[in-house]
Amino acid sequence: MLRRLDLTAAQPVDLRRALPRAAVDVQAAMQAVAPVVDAVAVRGYAAAREATLRFDGVDVPDPRVPAAAFERAQDGLDDSVRAALLESIRRARTVHEAQRRETVDVEVVPGGTVTESWVPVARVGLYVPGGVAVYPSSVVMNVVPAQVAGVESIAVFSPAQKEHGGLPHPTILAACALLGVDEVYAVGGAQAVALAAYGDAARAIEPVDLLTGPGNVYVTAAKRLVRGVVGIDAEAGPTEIAILADATADPVHVAADLISQAEHDVLAASVLVTDSTELADAVDAEVDRQVAITKHVERVRAALSGQQSGTVLVRDLAHGLEVVDAYAAEHLEVITADARRWAERVRNAGCIFVGPHAPVSLGDYCAGSNHVLPTGCTARHTSGLSVQTFLKGVHLVEYSRDALADVAPHVMALADAEDLPAHGAAVAVRVAQP
């Protein structure tokens, strides 16, 4: 089921291109969703309502979820799910509260200071998917860091569900209620992104400053289109797992983890990187056995047999480290002897899971880490969602007259070098005054 790429003999010139990767045409999706985004920008929710009816098959006259729906969702929540969500929230808060940024005062010279303060974004839109699966965990992962950052206005957007009377899935609403979020809109897809970005004054839907959260290719395309109108966290692609493993890894664990990621979507990527042919063979056998008994067998088979998934054979773990750094996985598991040492040498990954007892599914729900992570090789330059995502660093510059006079010759010399004499004059008129 898993195709095999043997890199033991030679190293490709461009590892990024050689490694398994999902083919996702965001540009084509942008062309498809641009009319929707443009329509919502002009006509507000009326256009979003039309798109929801066309794409989701449900007509939603008023997208704002009423208070009674939150109460019903909480009342109907299974006790075990409630307990699990509360524990997920508690652990996420524990980790994210440690990410708070402190104001830093720097005295550059006597009388001259630069202070860096951290200001939360005023209003954010948090997108929670609702396609082939339901993601109350994504409510937790989006809301908690925004709340810890001090964001005052939070709006959640999640697709209207025909089977739930045009509301988002009740488990998503229950998660919002547990977190104290009551501004939720039953809108998904590109139209949700556009509505978050442009708002609708007639319906008192305020535009957001920042939009975060994962979605399908159409959500990603819409986020690319509105980038600049609002900030976005990232352009999320299909989910990914890479596992760097040696002969000490348990093939049962490795196969289970590859399958767990494939369960998300037919485009999900599951990649094993190993220096052990014996492990690769054993994992193949285990994958066949476990896929046959998994619930979403067709979806899993499609993902594991797709071009985005496979086993990569490497010469040794050092070579494997080069490969996983080139792949830059959203989720990377390191299941090797002395796993912590190898994990600490990884440069590119959204989140790294160390050793045999830290599977990705732990991070999806209850590790305390955030599961909104960079995909599609963007972990080379992008981090996962955190408190920092919702903060802006602002510098406060304060100089006395003497401190300004002392540096004035340097400012004026640089202003002259750039042929911007008025810049220098703005300093000169100050120091010339008694």
C-alpha positions in Angstrom: 0.0 0.0 0.0 2.8 2.4 0.9 5.1 3.1 -2.1 8.8 3.0 -1.3 11.5 5.5 -2.2 15.0 4.2 -1.8 17.5 7.0 -1.1 20.3 4.8 0.3 22.4 4.9 -2.8 22.2 8.5 -3.9 20.9 11.8 -2.7 18.6 13.8 -5.0 19.7 17.3 -5.8 16.4 18.7 -4.5 15.1 16.6 -1.7 12.0 18.8 -1.3 10.8 17.8 -4.8 11.8 14.2 -4.5 9.9 13.4 -1.3 6.2 12.4 -1.3 3.9 15.4 -1.3 0.2 16.0 -2.0 -0.7 17.8 -5.2 -2.9 20.7 -4.1 -3.7 23.4 -6.7 -4.5 26.5 -4.6 -4.2 28.7 -7.7 -7.1 26.8 -9.4 -9.1 26.9 -6.1 -8.6 30.7 -6.0 -10.2 31.1 -9.4 -13.1 29.0 -8.2 -13.7 30.9 -4.9 -12.8 34.5 -6.1 -16.4 35.2 -7.3 -17.7 34.1 -3.8 -15.2 36.2 -2.0 -15.9 39.2 -4.2 -19.7 38.8 -3.8 -19.5 38.7 0.0 -17.2 41.8 0.0 -19.9 43.7 -1.8 -23.2 42.2 -0.5 -22.2 40.8 2.8 -24.1 37.9 4.4 -26.7 37.8 1.6 -24.0 36.5 -0.7 -22.6 34.1 1.9 -26.1 32.8 2.4 -26.4 32.0 -1.3 -23.1 30.2 -1.3 -24.0 28.2 1.8 -27.2 27.0 0.1 -25.3 26.2 -3.1 -22.4 24.3 -1.5 -23.8 23.0 1.8 -27.4 22.5 0.7 -28.9 24.4 3.6 -30.5 27.8 3.8 -29.5 29.9 6.9 -31.5 33.1 7.2 -29.5 34.3 10.3 -26.0 33.0 10.7 -25.5 34.0 14.3 -26.0 31.0 16.6 -28.6 31.8 19.2 -28.0 31.3 22.9 -30.5 28.5 23.2 -28.4 26.4 20.8 -25.4 26.6 23.1 -27.5 25.5 26.0 -28.9 22.5 24.1 -25.5 21.5 22.9 -24.1 21.5 26.4 -27.1 19.6 27.8 -26.7 17.0 25.1 -22.9 16.6 25.5 -21.7 13.2 26.5 -20.2 13.3 30.0 -17.0 11.6 28.8 -16.6 14.1 26.0 -17.2 17.0 28.3 -14.5 15.7 30.7 -12.1 15.2 27.8 -12.7 18.7 26.5 -12.3 20.3 29.9 -9.0 18.4 30.4 -7.9 19.5 26.9 -8.7 23.1 27.7 -6.8 22.9 31.1 -3.7 21.4 29.5 -3.7 23.9 26.6 -4.0 26.8 29.0 -1.1 25.5 31.1 1.2 25.5 28.1 -0.1 28.7 26.4 0.0 30.7 29.6 3.7 30.0 29.7 4.0 31.7 26.3 3.0 35.2 27.6 5.3 37.9 26.4 6.7 40.5 28.9 7.4 44.2 28.2 11.1 44.8 27.7 12.7 48.2 28.4 16.1 48.8 26.9 18.3 51.8 27.7 20.2 52.4 24.5 22.1 55.4 25.9 21.5 57.6 29.0 18.3 59.4 28.2 17.4 57.2 25.2 15.1 54.1 25.7 13.3 51.7 23.4 10.5 49.7 25.0 8.9 46.7 23.3 5.4 46.0 24.4 3.0 43.3 23.2 -0.5 44.3 22.3 -3.2 41.7 21.5 -5.1 41.9 18.2 -8.4 43.6 18.9 -10.7 41.1 17.0 -10.1 37.7 15.6 -12.0 35.2 13.5 -11.4 31.5 14.3 -12.3 29.0 11.6 -13.3 25.5 12.7 -13.8 22.9 9.9 -16.8 20.7 9.7 -16.4 18.5 6.6 -15.7 14.7 6.8 -15.0 15.0 10.5 -16.0 17.2 13.4 -13.3 19.2 15.2 -14.2 20.5 18.7 -10.5 20.1 19.4 -9.9 22.9 16.9 -12.1 25.2 18.9 -9.8 24.6 21.9 -6.6 25.1 19.9 -7.8 28.4 18.3 -9.7 29.9 21.3 -7.3 29.2 24.2 -4.2 31.0 22.8 -6.4 34.0 21.7 -7.9 34.2 25.2 -4.5 33.9 26.9 -3.1 36.7 24.6 -5.9 38.9 25.8 -8.0 39.2 22.6 -11.2 40.9 23.6 -13.4 40.0 20.6 -13.5 36.5 19.3 -15.8 35.2 16.6 -16.0 31.5 15.5 -17.0 30.5 12.0 -18.0 26.9 11.4 -20.0 25.3 8.6 -23.8 25.0 8.8 -24.9 21.4 9.0 -28.0 20.4 7.2 -28.6 17.5 9.6 -28.4 19.9 12.6 -31.0 22.5 11.3 -28.5 24.8 9.7 -26.3 25.1 12.9 -22.7 24.0 13.3 -22.2 20.6 14.8 -23.5 20.6 18.5 -20.2 19.3 19.8 -18.5 22.4 18.3 -21.1 24.6 19.9 -20.6 22.8 23.3 -16.8 23.4 23.1 -17.4 27.1 22.4 -19.8 27.3 25.4 -17.2 25.6 27.7 -14.7 28.3 26.6 -17.2 31.1 27.1 -17.4 32.0 23.4 -20.9 33.0 22.3 -20.3 34.8 19.0 -20.5 31.9 16.5 -21.6 32.0 12.9 -23.0 29.0 11.0 -20.9 29.8 7.9 -18.1 27.7 6.4 -15.9 27.5 3.3 -14.7 30.5 1.3 -17.8 32.5 2.2 -16.9 32.3 5.9 -13.4 33.6 5.2 -14.9 36.5 3.2 -17.5 37.3 5.8 -14.9 37.3 8.6 -12.7 39.6 6.5 -15.3 42.1 5.3 -18.1 41.8 7.8 -21.7 43.0 7.3 -22.6 46.3 8.9 -26.3 45.8 8.4 -26.2 42.6 10.4 -23.7 43.9 13.0 -21.0 41.4 11.9 -17.8 43.3 12.5 -14.8 42.4 10.3 -11.9 40.8 12.1 -8.3 41.9 12.2 -6.8 38.3 12.1 -8.2 35.0 10.8 -6.8 31.7 12.0 -7.6 28.0 11.7 -7.3 25.2 9.2 -9.6 24.3 6.4 -9.8 22.6 3.0 -8.2 23.9 -0.2 -11.1 26.4 -0.8 -10.7 27.9 2.6 -7.0 28.1 2.0 -7.5 29.8 -1.3 -10.0 32.3 0.2 -7.5 33.1 3.0 -4.9 33.9 0.3 -7.3 36.2 -1.4 -8.1 38.2 1.7 -4.6 38.3 3.0 -3.7 42.0 3.4 -7.4 42.9 4.1 -6.9 40.9 7.3 -4.0 39.0 8.7 -4.0 35.2 8.5 -2.1 32.6 10.5 -1.1 30.4 7.5 -2.3 28.7 4.4 -3.1 25.2 5.7 -2.8 22.3 3.3 -3.6 18.6 3.8 -2.4 17.2 7.1 0.9 15.4 7.3 2.8 13.0 9.5 6.4 12.0 9.1 8.0 9.3 11.3 11.7 9.0 11.7 12.3 5.5 13.0 15.0 3.0 13.4 15.0 -0.8 14.0 14.0 -0.2 17.7 10.6 1.2 16.7 7.6 -1.0 17.2 5.9 -1.5 13.7 2.5 -1.8 15.4 2.9 1.7 16.7 4.3 3.1 13.5 1.5 1.6 11.4 -1.1 2.9 13.8 0.2 6.4 13.6 0.4 6.4 9.8 -3.2 5.2 9.6 -4.4 7.8 12.2 -3.2 10.6 10.0 -4.6 9.1 6.8 -8.0 9.0 8.6 -8.3 12.7 8.2 -8.6 13.0 4.4 -7.8 11.2 1.1 -5.1 13.8 0.6 -3.5 13.3 4.1 0.2 12.4 3.9 1.7 9.6 5.9 5.5 9.2 5.4 7.9 6.8 7.2 11.6 7.6 7.1 13.8 4.7 8.2 17.2 3.2 7.9 15.8 -0.3 8.5 14.4 -2.3 5.7 13.2 -4.9 8.2 11.1 -2.2 10.0 9.8 -1.0 6.6 8.7 -4.5 5.7 7.1 -5.1 9.1 5.3 -1.7 8.9 3.9 -2.7 5.5 2.5 -5.9 6.9 1.0 -4.1 9.9 -0.5 -1.4 7.7 -2.3 -4.0 5.7 -3.6 -5.7 8.9 -4.7 -2.6 10.7 -6.3 -0.9 7.6 -8.5 -3.9 7.1 -10.1 -3.3 10.6 -10.2 0.5 10.7 -13.5 2.3 10.4 -12.8 4.7 7.5 -11.1 2.1 5.4 -11.7 3.6 2.0 -10.5 7.1 3.0 -7.4 5.6 4.7 -6.5 3.4 1.7 -6.8 6.3 -0.6 -4.5 8.4 1.5 -1.9 5.7 2.1 -1.7 4.7 -1.5 -1.6 8.3 -2.8 1.5 10.1 -4.1 1.7 12.0 -0.9 2.4 9.0 1.2 5.2 6.4 1.3 8.3 4.9 3.0 11.6 6.5 2.4 14.7 4.4 3.0 17.8 6.3 4.1 21.4 5.2 4.8 21.4 6.0 8.5 19.7 8.3 11.0 21.9 11.3 10.1 20.7 10.9 6.6 17.2 10.5 7.8 17.5 13.8 9.7 18.4 15.5 6.4 15.3 14.0 4.8 12.9 15.0 7.5 14.3 18.5 7.6 13.8 18.7 3.9 10.2 17.4 4.2 9.4 19.8 7.1 6.4 17.9 8.3 3.5 19.3 10.1 3.8 16.5 12.6 7.1 14.6 13.1 7.5 11.6 15.3 11.0 10.5 16.3 10.9 6.8 17.4 14.5 5.8 17.7 17.1 4.8 20.2 18.0 8.0 22.1 15.0 9.7 20.5 15.4 13.0 22.4 18.9 13.6 21.1 17.8 13.1 17.5 14.6 15.2 18.0 16.6 18.1 19.3 18.6 18.2 16.1 15.5 18.6 13.9 15.2 22.1 12.5 12.0 21.9 10.4 8.8 20.6 11.8 5.5 22.0 13.1 5.5 19.8 16.2 7.9 17.0 17.2 6.7 14.0 19.1 9.5 12.2 20.9 9.7 8.5 21.7 7.3 5.6 21.6 4.7 7.1 24.0 4.0 10.4 22.3 1.9 9.8 19.2 0.5 12.6 17.2 -3.0 11.9 18.4 -1.9 12.9 21.9 -1.0 16.3 20.5 -4.3 16.5 18.6 -6.2 16.5 21.8 -4.5 16.5 25.2 -0.7 17.0 25.2 -1.2 20.7 25.9 0.6 21.7 22.6 -1.3 23.3 19.7 -2.4 21.2 16.8 -2.9 24.1 14.3 0.5 23.7 12.6 2.2 24.6 9.3 1.9 22.2 6.4 3.2 21.8 2.9 6.9 22.4 3.8 6.1 25.8 5.4 7.5 24.6 8.7 10.8 25.7 7.2 9.8 29.3 8.1 6.5 29.2 10.0 5.4 28.2 13.5 2.2 26.7 14.8 -0.5 28.6 16.4 0.5 30.1 19.7 -0.2 33.1 22.0 2.4 35.0 19.8 0.1 34.6 16.8 -2.4 37.0 18.5 0.1 39.5 19.7 1.7 42.5 18.0 5.1 43.8 19.1 5.1 47.6 19.4 8.2 49.7 20.0 8.0 52.9 22.2 11.0 55.2 21.5 11.7 57.9 24.1 14.8 60.2 23.9 15.8 63.3 25.9 17.1 66.4 24.2 20.6 65.6 25.2 20.4 62.0 23.9 19.0 63.3 20.6 21.7 65.9 20.3 24.3 63.3 20.9 23.2 61.1 18.0 22.0 63.9 15.7 25.2 64.0 13.5 24.8 60.3 12.7 21.1 60.7 11.8 21.9 63.7 9.6 24.8 61.9 7.9 22.6 58.9 7.0 19.8 61.2 5.9 22.2 63.0 3.5 23.5 59.6 2.3 20.0 58.6 1.4 19.3 62.0 -0.1 16.5 62.7 2.4 17.6 66.0 3.9 14.2 66.7 5.5 14.8 63.7 7.7 17.9 65.3 9.0 16.2 68.7 9.3 13.6 67.1 11.6 16.4 66.4 14.0 18.3 69.6 13.4 15.4 71.9 14.3 15.1 70.2 17.7 18.8 70.3 18.7 19.2 73.9 17.5 16.6 75.0 20.0 18.0 76.0 23.4 
